[in-house]
Amino acid sequence: MRKVKTYMDRLMADEEFRKRFDEEYQNVCIGEQIAMARHYARLTQSALAKRVHTTKSAISRYESADYSGYSIPLLTRIAEACGADLRIAFIAHKRAKNGSHLAVAL
């Protein structure tokens, strides 16, 4: 049975669109991970801000999908303040038969 192409499938076929989509998705994931670590540590944004020596509004910005200025030292400070370890993974991309990318951990 042949898959019906959706509007998103057509958009993702465009290399430039897919690149921008992947970048935005990565920012969403990082912000989500920060919020999850903070919640797991039972910290408010204010409490985390004090531990990281920044402001509550900065923590809110880091947890936002619109933020893209993350640095490894910043993420390390946030992780340590939440009692967590920062882990970064490099993922190799393989093309599926339909042209989409599959992530494979090395």
N, C-alpha and C positions, 0 to 999 in steps of 0.2 A: 504494500500500500504506500502510495506517495504522500509525503507530508505537504500540507498546504503552507505556503510561505506567508508568514505574518508581516505586518508592517515593520515590526522590530527586526525580523530576519533580513528584510531588505535594507534597513538602516545599518545593521551590523555587517553587511556585505561590503560596505564602504569602509576602506582601510582608515581614512582620516577620522570618520565618525567613531569607529571602534576604538581607536587610540584615545580619543577624548573621553569616550564612555569609560574605558578602563581606568584612566587617570581619576575621573570623578568617583568611580566606584571605590577605588583605593582610598580616597579621602574619606568617604563615608565609612568604610571599614575601620580606618584608624580612629576616627572620632567615636565610633561605636565601641571599639575596644577600650578606649580611655574611659568612657562612661560606664562600661561594664566593670572594669577594674575598680573604679571609684565606688560603685554600688556594692561590689563584693567586699570591699574594705570598709563599708558602712561609713563613708565620708560624704559630707556635703561638698558642693563646689567651693564654698568658703573655706572649709577645713583643708581640703586638698590644696587650695591656693596658698594657705599659710605654710603648709609643709614644703611646697615647691618654691616659695618666696616670690609669688606673683599675685595677681588679683583674681577675684571671682569672675570678672568679665573675661579675663584671659582664659580661664578654664572653660567657660561657656563657649568661647570662640574655638578652642581646641577640640571640643566635642561636636562642633558644627561640621556639617558636610561641606560648607563653603571655605573652610580653612585648608590651606595647602603648604604652610610654612613650617612643617614639622622638621625638627632636627634630631639626630640620635641623642645628643646630650639632653635635650628637652624631654624626649620620650623616656630616657633612662631615669631622669629625676622623677617623672610622674610614676613610673613603674615602682621605683623604690619607695616613694611616698605611699603607695597603695599596698606595699608588702608583696610586690610581684617582681618577676624577672622579665626583661625585655628580650624577645626572641625575634629575629628577622630571618625570613626564609627566601631563598632565591628559587624561583619556579621556572622550569623549562616549559616552553610552549610547543605543542605539537598540533598540527592541523588535522582536523577531522575530515572525513570524506565530504562533508557539506561545506567545508571552508572555515568553520568556526574553530576557535582555539580551545584546546584542552589543557588544563594545568596538570603537570606531572611533577611531584616532588622529587628532587634529586637525592 
